[in-house]
């Protein structure tokens, strides 16, 4: 892989060189590679097939989780969240110590490894919200909750320039990675002023199926706003809104 330089950028194939555009710029690479049929059937590529199977499973698992949290992700994610979450899902799958290589999965892995995952690297919850919070997943009742005692927003939230207001959001999700289905619910505060006045205590409960046997997730986030002439606008189209998995309960 090589980077294209110069004023004119190419797309397409010339001879054995393919020119294409990515998020990293205009690149070029030589055509070629191993025959797909050989990878599929040659015993020498058994490890490759196993790795590919698990990577594909990680990709599907990441998509299911993203879909479960879609309501919040619409305003709080970065352009590389798909690949980053897939990589994290691979680690979850690799933690499966009971299934054979190539058959390892999220259910038998360690979903708790996703705790702390940040969906927006441009605005991380870990460097935005400093107010202490209590996260809880009650598997018996299906209540996935978070509570935040009264705090001073200007002191406890590191907001991007231009912020005048904010709101706290959360989501609870019950995910069946095998069936690629989910149950989820979300909560949010009113839009609050980002100032030196203390907030009220914030309690949010997101309910899923009681006594579920599926992995459960709690996501917590912040959305920033700017007030202009009495109207609220998402600050910079939500580019710096943080959202993270603050608690995970896998089985």
Residue pairs with C-beta under 8 A, 6 or more apart in sequence:
1 27
1 28
1 29
2 27
2 28
2 29
3 25
3 26
3 27
3 28
4 10
4 19
4 25
4 26
4 27
4 28
9 19
9 21
9 26
10 19
10 26
10 28
11 19
11 20
11 21
12 18
12 19
13 19
13 31
16 30
16 31
16 32
17 28
17 29
17 30
17 31
18 28
18 29
18 30
18 31
19 26
19 27
19 28
20 26
20 27
20 28
20 29
21 27
23 79
23 80
34 45
38 45
39 45
39 48
39 49
40 49
47 101
49 102
50 101
50 102
51 102
53 102
53 103
54 90
54 93
54 94
54 101
54 102
54 104
55 86
55 90
57 89
57 93
57 104
57 105
57 106
58 86
58 87
58 89
58 90
58 92
58 93
58 106
59 86
59 89
60 177
60 180
61 89
61 92
61 93
61 106
61 177
62 82
62 85
62 86
62 88
62 89
63 82
63 180
64 175
64 177
64 180
64 181
64 182
65 85
65 89
65 114
65 173
65 175
65 182
65 217
66 73
66 81
66 82
66 85
67 182
68 171
68 173
68 175
68 182
68 184
68 217
69 119
69 171
69 173
69 184
69 217
69 219
69 243
71 171
71 184
71 186
72 169
72 171
72 186
72 219
72 221
72 243
73 81
73 119
73 243
75 223
75 234
75 238
75 241
76 119
76 120
76 123
76 169
76 221
76 223
76 238
76 241
76 242
76 243
77 119
77 120
77 243
78 119
78 120
78 121
78 122
80 121
81 119
81 120
84 117
84 121
85 117
85 119
88 113
88 114
88 117
89 106
89 114
91 113
92 106
92 109
92 110
92 111
92 113
92 114
93 104
93 105
93 106
93 109
94 104
94 109
95 109
95 110
95 113
96 104
96 105
96 108
96 109
96 110
97 108
98 108
99 105
99 108
105 177
105 178
106 177
106 215
106 250
107 177
107 178
107 215
107 250
107 251
109 250
110 250
111 215
111 248
111 249
111 250
112 248
112 249
112 250
114 217
114 245
114 248
115 245
115 246
115 247
115 248
116 126
116 244
116 245
116 246
117 244
117 245
118 124
118 125
118 126
118 242
118 243
118 244
119 219
119 221
119 242
119 243
119 244
120 240
120 241
120 242
120 243
122 239
122 240
123 160
123 239
123 240
123 241
123 242
124 242
124 244
125 220
125 221
125 222
125 242
125 243
125 244
125 246
126 242
126 244
127 158
127 242
128 157
128 158
128 159
128 222
128 242
129 156
129 157
129 220
129 222
129 242
130 155
130 156
130 157
130 158
131 148
131 149
131 151
131 156
131 157
132 148
132 149
133 146
133 147
133 148
133 220
133 246
134 146
134 147
134 148
135 145
135 146
135 218
135 220
135 246
135 247
136 143
136 144
136 145
136 146
136 218
136 247
137 143
137 144
137 172
137 216
137 218
137 247
137 248
137 249
138 144
138 145
139 211
139 212
139 216
139 249
140 210
140 211
141 207
141 210
142 174
142 207
142 208
142 209
142 210
142 211
142 212
143 172
143 205
143 206
143 207
144 172
144 173
144 205
144 206
144 207
144 208
144 216
144 217
144 218
144 247
145 172
145 203
145 204
145 205
145 206
145 218
146 170
146 202
146 203
146 204
146 218
146 220
146 246
147 201
147 202
147 203
147 204
148 168
148 199
148 201
148 202
149 201
150 198
150 199
150 200
150 201
151 198
151 199
152 196
152 197
152 198
152 199
153 159
153 166
153 192
153 193
153 194
153 195
153 196
153 197
153 199
154 194
154 195
154 196
155 196
157 166
157 194
157 222
159 166
159 194
159 224
160 224
160 235
160 236
160 240
162 226
162 235
162 236
163 194
163 224
163 225
163 226
163 235
164 193
164 194
164 225
164 226
164 227
165 191
165 192
165 193
165 194
165 224
165 225
165 226
165 227
165 232
166 191
166 192
166 194
166 222
166 223
166 224
166 225
167 188
167 189
167 190
167 191
167 192
167 222
167 223
167 225
168 188
168 189
168 192
168 202
168 204
168 220
168 221
168 222
169 186
169 187
169 188
169 189
169 220
169 221
169 222
169 223
169 243
170 186
170 187
170 188
170 204
170 206
170 218
170 219
170 220
170 221
171 184
171 185
171 186
171 187
171 206
171 217
171 218
171 219
172 184
172 185
172 186
172 205
172 206
172 207
172 208
172 216
172 217
172 218
172 219
173 182
173 183
173 184
173 208
173 216
173 217
173 219
174 182
174 183
174 184
174 208
174 209
174 212
174 214
174 215
174 216
174 217
175 181
175 182
175 214
175 215
175 216
175 217
176 182
176 214
177 214
177 215
183 208
183 209
183 212
184 206
184 208
185 206
185 207
185 208
186 206
187 204
187 205
187 206
188 204
188 223
189 202
189 204
191 225
191 232
192 199
194 224
206 218
208 216
213 251
214 251
215 248
215 249
215 250
215 251
216 248
216 249
216 250
217 245
217 247
217 248
217 249
218 245
218 246
218 247
218 248
219 243
219 244
219 245
219 246
220 243
220 244
220 246
221 241
221 242
221 243
221 244
222 241
222 242
223 234
223 238
223 241
224 234
224 235
224 238
224 240
224 241
225 232
225 233
225 234
225 235
226 232
226 233
226 235
227 233
234 241
